[in-house]
């Protein structure tokens, strides 16, 4: 986890987002234990209650399960659920902005795809 914190968002929320990113990227898989509250608090010089609050959000979202005396573990299917939610969020929030920009610039989908394909092809040749 990155030790730098953004001043515009609560640390517990940033911690939650970092764990979510670790799940999405496959760093944490189904059944994996999250780093202990105590270890995260010590490593990043955070109040343990701050770490616990971030972890509790993950529990509340059904992504993580508390096992009394053992710690917190990634729930089965957490990554799939996150991907589904992130895809829907993209389609609902980001995609309309992208479409508006494409429209405003007078671009068309075929031109964009061809442009991206030619970039990928030339990048593969340079490897």
N, C-alpha and C positions, 0 to 999 in steps of 0.2 A: 504494500500500500504506500502511496505517496505521502510523505510527511508534511507537505505544504497544505495549508488550509485557506480557503477563500473567505474573506471577511464579509461577503454579501449573503452568506447562507449559514445557518446554524451548523456547528461541527457535527452534531449527532446525525443530521441529515446527510452531510457529506460522507460520513462514515458509512451510513446505510447505502448511499449511492456507489461507494467504492466496493462494497461487498457485492452489490448487484452486478457491477461491471466484472468482478472476478468470476461470478457465476456465469454470466453471458460469454465471457472469454474462455471458459472451461478451466480456469485456474482452480476453482472450487466445483467439484462434481457432486452428484446426488450421493448423500450419505457422508460426505466429508465434514469434518469438524471445523467450525470457525475458530480462529485464534481466540484464546480465552480473554474474557473481559479484563482480567488483571494484567495479562501480558500486553494487550493493546494499550491499555491505560498507561502502563509503565513505559512502553516503547515510545509513545507519542506524547508523553507527559500530559495526559488528559485525566479528568476526573472520571473514576470508574462509572459513576452514574451517567455521564455523558455517553460513554461507550454502551452501557446497558440500554439507554434510551434508543440509540441507533439500532442495536440488535433487536430490541423489542418491536420496532417498526417492521422488521423483517419477519418476526414471529406473527405479528398482527396481519401481515399480508399473506401468510401461509407459505412463505418461502423457506423458513427455517423452523426447526422444532427444538424446543428445550427438553433436555433429558436430565432430570434432577440428579445432581451430583456428578454428572458426566460432561455437561457443556451443551453447546448448541450445534446442530447439525443441519446441513442442507437437505431439504425435503426432496423426495423423489418427484421428478417432473418439474422442479423449480425452473430450470433453464428453459424448458419448452413453454411454460406459462409466461415467463418473462419475455421470451421472443414474441409470443402471440400478442402480449400487451404492448410491447414496444412497436411492433409492426402496425397495430391498430392506432397507436398514438401518432406514429408517423403519417399514416394515411389521413387521420383526422386533423392533425395540427400542421405538419410540415408540408405535406404534398400539395395542399391548396396554395401555399406560398410559392412553392417551386413552379407550379403550373402558371400562376399569375406572372411570375418573372419570365418564364418561357414565352408566354403570350405577349407581354410588354416588350420583349426584345425581338419579337417576330421570328422566333426559332420554331422549327418543327421537330417532331420526335425522330424522324428518319435521319435528319442532319445531325442531331445530337448523338444518336447511336453510332452512326458512321464515324463521327469525330472521335468518339471514345474508343471505337474498335481500332481505328488507325493509330491512336496513341498506344494502345495495348500491343498492337502488332510491332510498332517501331521500338517499344520498350523491350519486347522479347528478343528482337534482333540485336539489341545492344548488350544483352546479358552474356 
